[in-house]
Amino acid sequence: MLPPSTKTTKSLSDERREWIRIDDRVLLEYRLLTDPAEGLTPGIPPVSDEAISEAIAKPTSDLLLRSGEQLAESPLLPWIMKVDWLLETLVKQLAKMQPEGVAMAQATDVTLSGGGIGFLSPRYFAVDDQLKLKIILPPFIPIHTTARVIRSTQVKDSINYDIATEFIQLNPDDQEHLIRHIIQAQAERLRGRRRGSQG
């Protein structure tokens, strides 16, 4: 058993890690906990062809960014690109066959932390609403969680709402994935800024 002072220091350290944050672009799907699990989310427009293309290309482009020349020179890359093309073609065809559209995670600008996520939504959510979230971290790590809306304000001159949430049901392993992703992204951006200032 840890002495009380060690316990306090450890919990403060864990709490600090939980609240480190980053602005990022991830694949995100969200709905009210009370919405039907299947079909389109009410209040969110159907996915466009451009959104389908971006959502399917994002995992591969994230993988290329993280692996650099290693994957770019790999004989697997043409096969990955072919699978992406086939998947994109199939999903676009499915979207055409479904007049109401298809439901899928979309590339979304977010503020991400180990304790919650913020994003813009065309749909209004009230404070204390509970949302079912699917966040796909690069290169393709799906996180399923429930979050509570802690702020919902309409963006000036926009139809969107600025939604801030805190996770209320998040698997500890998924939280660790989130925190690792944030730390890695911060380190990559810092290296990029250093290279930019040296060149």
N, C-alpha and C positions, 0 to 999 in steps of 0.2 A: 504494500500500500504506500502511495506517495505521501510525503509530509504535506500539510495544508498549504504551505507557501508554494510548493512545486505544483500542486493541483491548480492553484490560482493562476500561476504563470502559464501552465499548459493550456488552461481554458481561455485565457486572454490571447495566447498565440493562435489557437484554433479559431477564435472569434475574429481576429485580425485577418487571417487567411480567408475566412468566409466572406469578408466584405471588400476584398480587393476586386477591382472591376475594370472592365475594358469596353470600349465601343467596338463592335464587330459586325460582321454580316454572316448570318448562319441560316440554315434551313429551319423554318419554324412553322408549326401548326398549332392552333389554339381554338378552344371552344369552351363555352360554359359547361360546367359539370352536369348541368341539367339538360343540355342539348342532346339530341339523338347521336349515338356513337357513329353512325354511318351517314354518308351523304355530305352535302355542302353545309358549311357553318352558316347559320342565318346572319344576315347583315354583312357578309364578306363576299365580294364579287367573285364570279367563277375565274379559274386560272386561265390566263391568256397563253397564246402560243409562245410568246417571249418569256413568260414566267416558267413555262414548262422547260424550254431550252436551258434557261439559267439554272433551274433546280437540278436538272439531270447533269449538266456540265460542271456544277460546283464541286462535287466530291473529287472528280478527276483533277480539276484545276488546283484545288487545295492540296491534293496529294503531290502534284507536280511542284508546287511551291515549297512544300516541306521536304521533298526528297531531292530536289535540284537535278543536277546532271545525271545522277544515278538512274532515275526512272526515265529521264528524257532520252537516254542512250539505250534503254532496255528494249529488247525485241517484244516485250509485253505491251508497250505503249500503243502500237497500232491496233492490237486486239482490244484493249480497253476502250480506245476511241470508237472502234466498230460497235462494241456493245452499247456504248453511250448513244451512238447514232440510231441503232435499232430500237433501243428503249424509248428514245425521244420520238421516233416515228410511231411506235405503238401507242404511247400515251397521247400524242396529238390526235391520232385516229380515234382513240377511245373518247377523247374530249369532244370530237365532232359527232360521235354517235350518241353522246349524252347531251341533250339540249340544255339541261340545267348545269352542265359542266362536271368536272371531276374534282374531288377533294384531294389535296396533297400539300405537303410542306412547301412553303415558298421561301425564296431567298429574301431575308428581312434584315434591315439594319436594327441592331439591338444594343442595349447596354447590359452587359452580362457580368454577374458576380456569382460567388458560391452560395449566396443567400437569396437571389432573386433575379428577375429579368425585366427590362423595360423595353417597350417597342411602341411604334405608331400603329393604330388600327382604325379602319373606317367604321368599325362597330363600337358603339358605346358600351362600356362596362361600368357598373357602379362600384364604389368602394365596398369591400367585403365580399364581392362576387368571387366565387371559386372557379378557377379555370383549369381545364385539362390541357397540358402542354406536351408537345413533342418537339424537342430541340435536337437537331442533328449537327454534332460538332465535326470538324474536319479530322481525318479524311472522311469517315462515315461512322460516327459513334452516336447511336440514337439514345436520347435521354427522355424517359417518360416520367412526368411529375405532375403534381397538383400545386397550384399557387393561389394566393389570395391577393386580390387587387387592393393596393394601399393608396394609389392615386390614379385619378382619371380626369384629365382636363382637355378641353378642346384646344387644338392648336390654332393660333390666330391665322386668319386668312386661309383656312384649310377645312376640309371635311373630316380630317383625321382627329383621333384622340390620342393623347400621350398617356400611355398606360404604364404604371409601375407596379410590380408584384413582388411578393416574397414567397419563397417556396414553403409549403406546409407539409408536403409529403415528398421527400427526396431520398432515395437510397444513398447511403454513405459512399458506396463505390461510385455512383453517378456524380455526387458532389465532388469527389476526388478528381474525376475526369474533368469536370468544369474548372476546378481550381488549377489543375495542371495545364489545361488549354489556355487559360487566362495568363498564367505565368509564362508559358512558352511564347504566346503571341506578344506579350510585353517585351520579352527578351529579343525576339525577332525584330520588332519595330525599333528597339534601342540600337541593335546592331546595324539596321538599315540607316538610321539617322547618323550613326558614327561614320559609316562608310560614305554617306552623302556629304558630311562635313569635311572629310579627309580628301575627297576627290574633287 
